[in-house]
């Protein structure tokens, strides 16, 4: 099980077409802050029907889109 699985499950279970989540919202879902490893794990989102879009580091936001 990936440490990011709770985030992927959250996206899948809510079923929205797209999400724009702040780093804080992601921390609330996961229980920890995302780090550089997120770049490695982001490909897992495809298994749950989503892809990671833009990661806005300055705004501390991540976009997710349904595939």
mmCIF file of the N, C-alpha and C atoms, coordinates in Angstrom:
data_MODEL
# 
_entry.id   MODEL 
# 
loop_
_atom_site.group_PDB 
_atom_site.id 
_atom_site.type_symbol 
_atom_site.label_atom_id 
_atom_site.label_alt_id 
_atom_site.label_comp_id 
_atom_site.label_asym_id 
_atom_site.label_entity_id 
_atom_site.label_seq_id 
_atom_site.pdbx_PDB_ins_code 
_atom_site.Cartn_x 
_atom_site.Cartn_y 
_atom_site.Cartn_z 
_atom_site.occupancy 
_atom_site.B_iso_or_equiv 
_atom_site.pdbx_formal_charge 
_atom_site.auth_seq_id 
_atom_site.auth_comp_id 
_atom_site.auth_asym_id 
_atom_site.auth_atom_id 
_atom_site.pdbx_PDB_model_num 
ATOM 1   N N  . UNK A 1 1  ? 0.840   -1.187 0.000   1.00 0.00 ? 1  UNK A N  1 
ATOM 2   C CA . UNK A 1 1  ? 0.000   0.000  0.000   1.00 0.00 ? 1  UNK A CA 1 
ATOM 3   C C  . UNK A 1 1  ? 0.886   1.252  0.000   1.00 0.00 ? 1  UNK A C  1 
ATOM 4   N N  . UNK A 1 2  ? 0.582   2.153  -0.869  1.00 0.00 ? 2  UNK A N  1 
ATOM 5   C CA . UNK A 1 2  ? 1.314   3.408  -0.982  1.00 0.00 ? 2  UNK A CA 1 
ATOM 6   C C  . UNK A 1 2  ? 0.919   4.358  0.142   1.00 0.00 ? 2  UNK A C  1 
ATOM 7   N N  . UNK A 1 3  ? 1.862   5.177  0.561   1.00 0.00 ? 3  UNK A N  1 
ATOM 8   C CA . UNK A 1 3  ? 1.538   6.157  1.601   1.00 0.00 ? 3  UNK A CA 1 
ATOM 9   C C  . UNK A 1 3  ? 0.548   7.204  1.089   1.00 0.00 ? 3  UNK A C  1 
ATOM 10  N N  . UNK A 1 4  ? 0.399   7.314  -0.232  1.00 0.00 ? 4  UNK A N  1 
ATOM 11  C CA . UNK A 1 4  ? -0.536  8.282  -0.815  1.00 0.00 ? 4  UNK A CA 1 
ATOM 12  C C  . UNK A 1 4  ? -1.891  7.673  -1.164  1.00 0.00 ? 4  UNK A C  1 
ATOM 13  N N  . UNK A 1 5  ? -2.089  6.405  -0.862  1.00 0.00 ? 5  UNK A N  1 
ATOM 14  C CA . UNK A 1 5  ? -3.348  5.748  -1.191  1.00 0.00 ? 5  UNK A CA 1 
ATOM 15  C C  . UNK A 1 5  ? -4.577  6.457  -0.612  1.00 0.00 ? 5  UNK A C  1 
ATOM 16  N N  . UNK A 1 6  ? -4.544  6.963  0.621   1.00 0.00 ? 6  UNK A N  1 
ATOM 17  C CA . UNK A 1 6  ? -5.723  7.683  1.127   1.00 0.00 ? 6  UNK A CA 1 
ATOM 18  C C  . UNK A 1 6  ? -6.123  8.873  0.245   1.00 0.00 ? 6  UNK A C  1 
ATOM 19  N N  . UNK A 1 7  ? -5.148  9.537  -0.340  1.00 0.00 ? 7  UNK A N  1 
ATOM 20  C CA . UNK A 1 7  ? -5.445  10.660 -1.240  1.00 0.00 ? 7  UNK A CA 1 
ATOM 21  C C  . UNK A 1 7  ? -6.094  10.150 -2.518  1.00 0.00 ? 7  UNK A C  1 
ATOM 22  N N  . UNK A 1 8  ? -5.552  9.098  -3.090  1.00 0.00 ? 8  UNK A N  1 
ATOM 23  C CA . UNK A 1 8  ? -6.133  8.547  -4.334  1.00 0.00 ? 8  UNK A CA 1 
ATOM 24  C C  . UNK A 1 8  ? -7.551  8.040  -4.081  1.00 0.00 ? 8  UNK A C  1 
ATOM 25  N N  . UNK A 1 9  ? -7.767  7.395  -2.942  1.00 0.00 ? 9  UNK A N  1 
ATOM 26  C CA . UNK A 1 9  ? -9.110  6.910  -2.586  1.00 0.00 ? 9  UNK A CA 1 
ATOM 27  C C  . UNK A 1 9  ? -10.075 8.088  -2.413  1.00 0.00 ? 9  UNK A C  1 
ATOM 28  N N  . UNK A 1 10 ? -9.614  9.162  -1.803  1.00 0.00 ? 10 UNK A N  1 
ATOM 29  C CA . UNK A 1 10 ? -10.435 10.357 -1.629  1.00 0.00 ? 10 UNK A CA 1 
ATOM 30  C C  . UNK A 1 10 ? -10.896 10.876 -2.990  1.00 0.00 ? 10 UNK A C  1 
ATOM 31  N N  . UNK A 1 11 ? -9.978  10.993 -3.930  1.00 0.00 ? 11 UNK A N  1 
ATOM 32  C CA . UNK A 1 11 ? -10.329 11.476 -5.270  1.00 0.00 ? 11 UNK A CA 1 
ATOM 33  C C  . UNK A 1 11 ? -11.350 10.552 -5.920  1.00 0.00 ? 11 UNK A C  1 
ATOM 34  N N  . UNK A 1 12 ? -11.071 9.271  -5.880  1.00 0.00 ? 12 UNK A N  1 
ATOM 35  C CA . UNK A 1 12 ? -11.945 8.270  -6.512  1.00 0.00 ? 12 UNK A CA 1 
ATOM 36  C C  . UNK A 1 12 ? -13.338 8.261  -5.888  1.00 0.00 ? 12 UNK A C  1 
ATOM 37  N N  . UNK A 1 13 ? -13.402 8.282  -4.577  1.00 0.00 ? 13 UNK A N  1 
ATOM 38  C CA . UNK A 1 13 ? -14.691 8.169  -3.881  1.00 0.00 ? 13 UNK A CA 1 
ATOM 39  C C  . UNK A 1 13 ? -15.572 9.391  -4.067  1.00 0.00 ? 13 UNK A C  1 
ATOM 40  N N  . UNK A 1 14 ? -14.977 10.563 -4.222  1.00 0.00 ? 14 UNK A N  1 
ATOM 41  C CA . UNK A 1 14 ? -15.773 11.766 -4.420  1.00 0.00 ? 14 UNK A CA 1 
ATOM 42  C C  . UNK A 1 14 ? -16.152 11.973 -5.877  1.00 0.00 ? 14 UNK A C  1 
ATOM 43  N N  . UNK A 1 15 ? -15.394 11.383 -6.793  1.00 0.00 ? 15 UNK A N  1 
ATOM 44  C CA . UNK A 1 15 ? -15.765 11.316 -8.200  1.00 0.00 ? 15 UNK A CA 1 
ATOM 45  C C  . UNK A 1 15 ? -15.892 12.615 -8.976  1.00 0.00 ? 15 UNK A C  1 
ATOM 46  N N  . UNK A 1 16 ? -15.343 13.697 -8.494  1.00 0.00 ? 16 UNK A N  1 
ATOM 47  C CA . UNK A 1 16 ? -15.422 14.954 -9.243  1.00 0.00 ? 16 UNK A CA 1 
ATOM 48  C C  . UNK A 1 16 ? -14.587 14.862 -10.518 1.00 0.00 ? 16 UNK A C  1 
ATOM 49  N N  . UNK A 1 17 ? -14.925 15.705 -11.477 1.00 0.00 ? 17 UNK A N  1 
ATOM 50  C CA . UNK A 1 17 ? -14.177 15.754 -12.732 1.00 0.00 ? 17 UNK A CA 1 
ATOM 51  C C  . UNK A 1 17 ? -12.759 16.287 -12.519 1.00 0.00 ? 17 UNK A C  1 
ATOM 52  N N  . UNK A 1 18 ? -12.653 17.273 -11.629 1.00 0.00 ? 18 UNK A N  1 
ATOM 53  C CA . UNK A 1 18 ? -11.333 17.828 -11.321 1.00 0.00 ? 18 UNK A CA 1 
ATOM 54  C C  . UNK A 1 18 ? -11.322 18.368 -9.894  1.00 0.00 ? 18 UNK A C  1 
ATOM 55  N N  . UNK A 1 19 ? -10.145 18.455 -9.357  1.00 0.00 ? 19 UNK A N  1 
ATOM 56  C CA . UNK A 1 19 ? -9.928  18.966 -8.008  1.00 0.00 ? 19 UNK A CA 1 
ATOM 57  C C  . UNK A 1 19 ? -8.802  19.983 -8.046  1.00 0.00 ? 19 UNK A C  1 
ATOM 58  N N  . UNK A 1 20 ? -8.869  20.938 -7.166  1.00 0.00 ? 20 UNK A N  1 
ATOM 59  C CA . UNK A 1 20 ? -7.764  21.849 -6.906  1.00 0.00 ? 20 UNK A CA 1 
ATOM 60  C C  . UNK A 1 20 ? -7.621  21.867 -5.385  1.00 0.00 ? 20 UNK A C  1 
ATOM 61  N N  . UNK A 1 21 ? -6.661  21.107 -4.900  1.00 0.00 ? 21 UNK A N  1 
ATOM 62  C CA . UNK A 1 21 ? -6.491  20.951 -3.460  1.00 0.00 ? 21 UNK A CA 1 
ATOM 63  C C  . UNK A 1 21 ? -5.249  21.690 -2.984  1.00 0.00 ? 21 UNK A C  1 
ATOM 64  N N  . UNK A 1 22 ? -5.381  22.337 -1.852  1.00 0.00 ? 22 UNK A N  1 
ATOM 65  C CA . UNK A 1 22 ? -4.230  23.013 -1.249  1.00 0.00 ? 22 UNK A CA 1 
ATOM 66  C C  . UNK A 1 22 ? -3.366  21.967 -0.546  1.00 0.00 ? 22 UNK A C  1 
ATOM 67  N N  . UNK A 1 23 ? -2.136  22.337 -0.287  1.00 0.00 ? 23 UNK A N  1 
ATOM 68  C CA . UNK A 1 23 ? -1.251  21.441 0.459   1.00 0.00 ? 23 UNK A CA 1 
ATOM 69  C C  . UNK A 1 23 ? -1.875  21.102 1.813   1.00 0.00 ? 23 UNK A C  1 
ATOM 70  N N  . UNK A 1 24 ? -2.550  22.066 2.442   1.00 0.00 ? 24 UNK A N  1 
ATOM 71  C CA . UNK A 1 24 ? -3.185  21.827 3.745   1.00 0.00 ? 24 UNK A CA 1 
ATOM 72  C C  . UNK A 1 24 ? -4.311  20.810 3.628   1.00 0.00 ? 24 UNK A C  1 
ATOM 73  N N  . UNK A 1 25 ? -5.135  20.927 2.574   1.00 0.00 ? 25 UNK A N  1 
ATOM 74  C CA . UNK A 1 25 ? -6.212  19.953 2.378   1.00 0.00 ? 25 UNK A CA 1 
ATOM 75  C C  . UNK A 1 25 ? -5.641  18.553 2.166   1.00 0.00 ? 25 UNK A C  1 
ATOM 76  N N  . UNK A 1 26 ? -4.564  18.476 1.419   1.00 0.00 ? 26 UNK A N  1 
ATOM 77  C CA . UNK A 1 26 ? -3.923  17.180 1.192   1.00 0.00 ? 26 UNK A CA 1 
ATOM 78  C C  . UNK A 1 26 ? -3.362  16.638 2.504   1.00 0.00 ? 26 UNK A C  1 
ATOM 79  N N  . UNK A 1 27 ? -2.769  17.504 3.313   1.00 0.00 ? 27 UNK A N  1 
ATOM 80  C CA . UNK A 1 27 ? -2.258  17.082 4.623   1.00 0.00 ? 27 UNK A CA 1 
ATOM 81  C C  . UNK A 1 27 ? -3.398  16.566 5.502   1.00 0.00 ? 27 UNK A C  1 
ATOM 82  N N  . UNK A 1 28 ? -4.551  17.231 5.448   1.00 0.00 ? 28 UNK A N  1 
ATOM 83  C CA . UNK A 1 28 ? -5.708  16.793 6.234   1.00 0.00 ? 28 UNK A CA 1 
ATOM 84  C C  . UNK A 1 28 ? -6.181  15.402 5.806   1.00 0.00 ? 28 UNK A C  1 
ATOM 85  N N  . UNK A 1 29 ? -6.098  15.115 4.520   1.00 0.00 ? 29 UNK A N  1 
ATOM 86  C CA . UNK A 1 29 ? -6.520  13.812 3.993   1.00 0.00 ? 29 UNK A CA 1 
ATOM 87  C C  . UNK A 1 29 ? -5.499  12.728 4.370   1.00 0.00 ? 29 UNK A C  1 
ATOM 88  N N  . UNK A 1 30 ? -4.214  13.045 4.213   1.00 0.00 ? 30 UNK A N  1 
ATOM 89  C CA . UNK A 1 30 ? -3.161  12.058 4.409   1.00 0.00 ? 30 UNK A CA 1 
ATOM 90  C C  . UNK A 1 30 ? -2.693  11.926 5.857   1.00 0.00 ? 30 UNK A C  1 
ATOM 91  N N  . UNK A 1 31 ? -2.736  13.023 6.588   1.00 0.00 ? 31 UNK A N  1 
ATOM 92  C CA . UNK A 1 31 ? -2.185  13.020 7.938   1.00 0.00 ? 31 UNK A CA 1 
ATOM 93  C C  . UNK A 1 31 ? -0.723  13.432 7.966   1.00 0.00 ? 31 UNK A C  1 
ATOM 94  N N  . UNK A 1 32 ? -0.176  13.787 6.815   1.00 0.00 ? 32 UNK A N  1 
ATOM 95  C CA . UNK A 1 32 ? 1.199   14.274 6.732   1.00 0.00 ? 32 UNK A CA 1 
ATOM 96  C C  . UNK A 1 32 ? 1.309   15.189 5.516   1.00 0.00 ? 32 UNK A C  1 
ATOM 97  N N  . UNK A 1 33 ? 2.350   16.006 5.510   1.00 0.00 ? 33 UNK A N  1 
ATOM 98  C CA . UNK A 1 33 ? 2.551   16.929 4.395   1.00 0.00 ? 33 UNK A CA 1 
ATOM 99  C C  . UNK A 1 33 ? 3.178   16.201 3.214   1.00 0.00 ? 33 UNK A C  1 
ATOM 100 N N  . UNK A 1 34 ? 2.798   16.609 1.995   1.00 0.00 ? 34 UNK A N  1 
ATOM 101 C CA . UNK A 1 34 ? 3.443   16.020 0.831   1.00 0.00 ? 34 UNK A CA 1 
ATOM 102 C C  . UNK A 1 34 ? 4.888   16.521 0.770   1.00 0.00 ? 34 UNK A C  1 
ATOM 103 N N  . UNK A 1 35 ? 5.736   15.673 0.232   1.00 0.00 ? 35 UNK A N  1 
ATOM 104 C CA . UNK A 1 35 ? 7.139   16.031 0.096   1.00 0.00 ? 35 UNK A CA 1 
ATOM 105 C C  . UNK A 1 35 ? 7.600   15.716 -1.319  1.00 0.00 ? 35 UNK A C  1 
ATOM 106 N N  . UNK A 1 36 ? 8.888   15.762 -1.541  1.00 0.00 ? 36 UNK A N  1 
ATOM 107 C CA . UNK A 1 36 ? 9.432   15.543 -2.883  1.00 0.00 ? 36 UNK A CA 1 
ATOM 108 C C  . UNK A 1 36 ? 9.050   14.165 -3.439  1.00 0.00 ? 36 UNK A C  1 
ATOM 109 N N  . UNK A 1 37 ? 8.836   13.183 -2.576  1.00 0.00 ? 37 UNK A N  1 
ATOM 110 C CA . UNK A 1 37 ? 8.462   11.836 -3.042  1.00 0.00 ? 37 UNK A CA 1 
ATOM 111 C C  . UNK A 1 37 ? 7.123   11.833 -3.772  1.00 0.00 ? 37 UNK A C  1 
ATOM 112 N N  . UNK A 1 38 ? 6.310   12.854 -3.560  1.00 0.00 ? 38 UNK A N  1 
ATOM 113 C CA . UNK A 1 38 ? 5.024   12.952 -4.252  1.00 0.00 ? 38 UNK A CA 1 
ATOM 114 C C  . UNK A 1 38 ? 5.218   12.889 -5.761  1.00 0.00 ? 38 UNK A C  1 
ATOM 115 N N  . UNK A 1 39 ? 6.315   13.443 -6.247  1.00 0.00 ? 39 UNK A N  1 
ATOM 116 C CA . UNK A 1 39 ? 6.591   13.427 -7.684  1.00 0.00 ? 39 UNK A CA 1 
ATOM 117 C C  . UNK A 1 39 ? 6.761   12.005 -8.198  1.00 0.00 ? 39 UNK A C  1 
ATOM 118 N N  . UNK A 1 40 ? 7.300   11.124 -7.378  1.00 0.00 ? 40 UNK A N  1 
ATOM 119 C CA . UNK A 1 40 ? 7.455   9.718  -7.752  1.00 0.00 ? 40 UNK A CA 1 
ATOM 120 C C  . UNK A 1 40 ? 6.122   8.987  -7.685  1.00 0.00 ? 40 UNK A C  1 
ATOM 121 N N  . UNK A 1 41 ? 5.349   9.250  -6.654  1.00 0.00 ? 41 UNK A N  1 
ATOM 122 C CA . UNK A 1 41 ? 4.102   8.527  -6.419  1.00 0.00 ? 41 UNK A CA 1 
ATOM 123 C C  . UNK A 1 41 ? 2.917   9.032  -7.241  1.00 0.00 ? 41 UNK A C  1 
ATOM 124 N N  . UNK A 1 42 ? 3.022   10.210 -7.829  1.00 0.00 ? 42 UNK A N  1 
ATOM 125 C CA . UNK A 1 42 ? 1.868   10.798 -8.507  1.00 0.00 ? 42 UNK A CA 1 
ATOM 126 C C  . UNK A 1 42 ? 1.337   9.926  -9.642  1.00 0.00 ? 42 UNK A C  1 
ATOM 127 N N  . UNK A 1 43 ? 2.171   9.089  -10.227 1.00 0.00 ? 43 UNK A N  1 
ATOM 128 C CA . UNK A 1 43 ? 1.714   8.209  -11.309 1.00 0.00 ? 43 UNK A CA 1 
ATOM 129 C C  . UNK A 1 43 ? 0.683   7.185  -10.820 1.00 0.00 ? 43 UNK A C  1 
ATOM 130 N N  . UNK A 1 44 ? 0.656   6.912  -9.514  1.00 0.00 ? 44 UNK A N  1 
ATOM 131 C CA . UNK A 1 44 ? -0.318  5.979  -8.951  1.00 0.00 ? 44 UNK A CA 1 
ATOM 132 C C  . UNK A 1 44 ? -1.751  6.469  -9.101  1.00 0.00 ? 44 UNK A C  1 
ATOM 133 N N  . UNK A 1 45 ? -1.935  7.766  -9.207  1.00 0.00 ? 45 UNK A N  1 
ATOM 134 C CA . UNK A 1 45 ? -3.283  8.332  -9.318  1.00 0.00 ? 45 UNK A CA 1 
ATOM 135 C C  . UNK A 1 45 ? -4.021  7.763  -10.524 1.00 0.00 ? 45 UNK A C  1 
ATOM 136 N N  . UNK A 1 46 ? -3.296  7.392  -11.572 1.00 0.00 ? 46 UNK A N  1 
ATOM 137 C CA . UNK A 1 46 ? -3.920  6.846  -12.782 1.00 0.00 ? 46 UNK A CA 1 
ATOM 138 C C  . UNK A 1 46 ? -4.669  5.552  -12.494 1.00 0.00 ? 46 UNK A C  1 
ATOM 139 N N  . UNK A 1 47 ? -4.195  4.782  -11.526 1.00 0.00 ? 47 UNK A N  1 
ATOM 140 C CA . UNK A 1 47 ? -4.862  3.542  -11.138 1.00 0.00 ? 47 UNK A CA 1 
ATOM 141 C C  . UNK A 1 47 ? -6.238  3.821  -10.535 1.00 0.00 ? 47 UNK A C  1 
ATOM 142 N N  . UNK A 1 48 ? -6.476  5.037  -10.100 1.00 0.00 ? 48 UNK A N  1 
ATOM 143 C CA . UNK A 1 48 ? -7.728  5.438  -9.462  1.00 0.00 ? 48 UNK A CA 1 
ATOM 144 C C  . UNK A 1 48 ? -8.555  6.355  -10.360 1.00 0.00 ? 48 UNK A C  1 
ATOM 145 N N  . UNK A 1 49 ? -8.110  6.483  -11.616 1.00 0.00 ? 49 UNK A N  1 
ATOM 146 C CA . UNK A 1 49 ? -8.869  7.257  -12.590 1.00 0.00 ? 49 UNK A CA 1 
ATOM 147 C C  . UNK A 1 49 ? -8.556  8.738  -12.640 1.00 0.00 ? 49 UNK A C  1 
ATOM 148 N N  . UNK A 1 50 ? -7.430  9.138  -12.060 1.00 0.00 ? 50 UNK A N  1 
ATOM 149 C CA . UNK A 1 50 ? -7.045  10.551 -12.039 1.00 0.00 ? 50 UNK A CA 1 
ATOM 150 C C  . UNK A 1 50 ? -5.598  10.720 -12.464 1.00 0.00 ? 50 UNK A C  1 
ATOM 151 N N  . UNK A 1 51 ? -5.276  11.932 -12.870 1.00 0.00 ? 51 UNK A N  1 
ATOM 152 C CA . UNK A 1 51 ? -3.892  12.285 -13.116 1.00 0.00 ? 51 UNK A CA 1 
ATOM 153 C C  . UNK A 1 51 ? -3.589  13.573 -12.373 1.00 0.00 ? 51 UNK A C  1 
ATOM 154 N N  . UNK A 1 52 ? -2.341  13.696 -11.971 1.00 0.00 ? 52 UNK A N  1 
ATOM 155 C CA . UNK A 1 52 ? -1.910  14.908 -11.295 1.00 0.00 ? 52 UNK A CA 1 
ATOM 156 C C  . UNK A 1 52 ? -1.607  15.931 -12.377 1.00 0.00 ? 52 UNK A C  1 
ATOM 157 N N  . UNK A 1 53 ? -2.267  17.080 -12.285 1.00 0.00 ? 53 UNK A N  1 
ATOM 158 C CA . UNK A 1 53 ? -2.031  18.164 -13.229 1.00 0.00 ? 53 UNK A CA 1 
ATOM 159 C C  . UNK A 1 53 ? -0.949  19.078 -12.703 1.00 0.00 ? 53 UNK A C  1 
ATOM 160 N N  . UNK A 1 54 ? -1.235  20.339 -12.747 1.00 0.00 ? 54 UNK A N  1 
ATOM 161 C CA . UNK A 1 54 ? -0.259  21.342 -12.323 1.00 0.00 ? 54 UNK A CA 1 
ATOM 162 C C  . UNK A 1 54 ? -0.033  21.287 -10.818 1.00 0.00 ? 54 UNK A C  1 
ATOM 163 N N  . UNK A 1 55 ? 1.228   21.347 -10.444 1.00 0.00 ? 55 UNK A N  1 
ATOM 164 C CA . UNK A 1 55 ? 1.614   21.478 -9.044  1.00 0.00 ? 55 UNK A CA 1 
ATOM 165 C C  . UNK A 1 55 ? 2.148   22.899 -8.896  1.00 0.00 ? 55 UNK A C  1 
ATOM 166 N N  . UNK A 1 56 ? 1.357   23.753 -8.258  1.00 0.00 ? 56 UNK A N  1 
ATOM 167 C CA . UNK A 1 56 ? 1.724   25.163 -8.096  1.00 0.00 ? 56 UNK A CA 1 
ATOM 168 C C  . UNK A 1 56 ? 2.402   25.333 -6.744  1.00 0.00 ? 56 UNK A C  1 
ATOM 169 N N  . UNK A 1 57 ? 3.708   25.307 -6.757  1.00 0.00 ? 57 UNK A N  1 
ATOM 170 C CA . UNK A 1 57 ? 4.460   25.374 -5.503  1.00 0.00 ? 57 UNK A CA 1 
ATOM 171 C C  . UNK A 1 57 ? 4.307   26.715 -4.809  1.00 0.00 ? 57 UNK A C  1 
ATOM 172 N N  . UNK A 1 58 ? 4.269   27.789 -5.568  1.00 0.00 ? 58 UNK A N  1 
ATOM 173 C CA . UNK A 1 58 ? 4.140   29.122 -4.980  1.00 0.00 ? 58 UNK A CA 1 
ATOM 174 C C  . UNK A 1 58 ? 2.782   29.279 -4.278  1.00 0.00 ? 58 UNK A C  1 
ATOM 175 N N  . UNK A 1 59 ? 1.715   28.801 -4.938  1.00 0.00 ? 59 UNK A N  1 
ATOM 176 C CA . UNK A 1 59 ? 0.364   28.904 -4.372  1.00 0.00 ? 59 UNK A CA 1 
ATOM 177 C C  . UNK A 1 59 ? 0.043   27.742 -3.427  1.00 0.00 ? 59 UNK A C  1 
ATOM 178 N N  . UNK A 1 60 ? 0.925   26.736 -3.402  1.00 0.00 ? 60 UNK A N  1 
ATOM 179 C CA . UNK A 1 60 ? 0.729   25.536 -2.584  1.00 0.00 ? 60 UNK A CA 1 
ATOM 180 C C  . UNK A 1 60 ? -0.583  24.847 -2.920  1.00 0.00 ? 60 UNK A C  1 
ATOM 181 N N  . UNK A 1 61 ? -0.782  24.597 -4.224  1.00 0.00 ? 61 UNK A N  1 
ATOM 182 C CA . UNK A 1 61 ? -1.979  23.932 -4.731  1.00 0.00 ? 61 UNK A CA 1 
ATOM 183 C C  . UNK A 1 61 ? -1.579  22.818 -5.696  1.00 0.00 ? 61 UNK A C  1 
ATOM 184 N N  . UNK A 1 62 ? -2.416  21.778 -5.757  1.00 0.00 ? 62 UNK A N  1 
ATOM 185 C CA . UNK A 1 62 ? -2.205  20.694 -6.713  1.00 0.00 ? 62 UNK A CA 1 
ATOM 186 C C  . UNK A 1 62 ? -3.527  20.465 -7.445  1.00 0.00 ? 62 UNK A C  1 
ATOM 187 N N  . UNK A 1 63 ? -3.463  20.374 -8.760  1.00 0.00 ? 63 UNK A N  1 
ATOM 188 C CA . UNK A 1 63 ? -4.641  20.089 -9.588  1.00 0.00 ? 63 UNK A CA 1 
ATOM 189 C C  . UNK A 1 63 ? -4.665  18.609 -9.931  1.00 0.00 ? 63 UNK A C  1 
ATOM 190 N N  . UNK A 1 64 ? -5.843  18.023 -9.863  1.00 0.00 ? 64 UNK A N  1 
ATOM 191 C CA . UNK A 1 64 ? -6.072  16.639 -10.245 1.00 0.00 ? 64 UNK A CA 1 
ATOM 192 C C  . UNK A 1 64 ? -7.195  16.612 -11.263 1.00 0.00 ? 64 UNK A C  1 
ATOM 193 N N  . UNK A 1 65 ? -7.066  15.786 -12.294 1.00 0.00 ? 65 UNK A N  1 
ATOM 194 C CA . UNK A 1 65 ? -8.078  15.689 -13.341 1.00 0.00 ? 65 UNK A CA 1 
ATOM 195 C C  . UNK A 1 65 ? -8.455  14.238 -13.569 1.00 0.00 ? 65 UNK A C  1 
ATOM 196 N N  . UNK A 1 66 ? -9.736  14.009 -13.764 1.00 0.00 ? 66 UNK A N  1 
ATOM 197 C CA . UNK A 1 66 ? -10.228 12.667 -14.055 1.00 0.00 ? 66 UNK A CA 1 
ATOM 198 C C  . UNK A 1 66 ? -9.770  12.274 -15.452 1.00 0.00 ? 66 UNK A C  1 
ATOM 199 N N  . UNK A 1 67 ? -9.312  11.028 -15.579 1.00 0.00 ? 67 UNK A N  1 
ATOM 200 C CA . UNK A 1 67 ? -8.841  10.557 -16.896 1.00 0.00 ? 67 UNK A CA 1 
ATOM 201 C C  . UNK A 1 67 ? -9.943  9.869  -17.660 1.00 0.00 ? 67 UNK A C  1 
# 
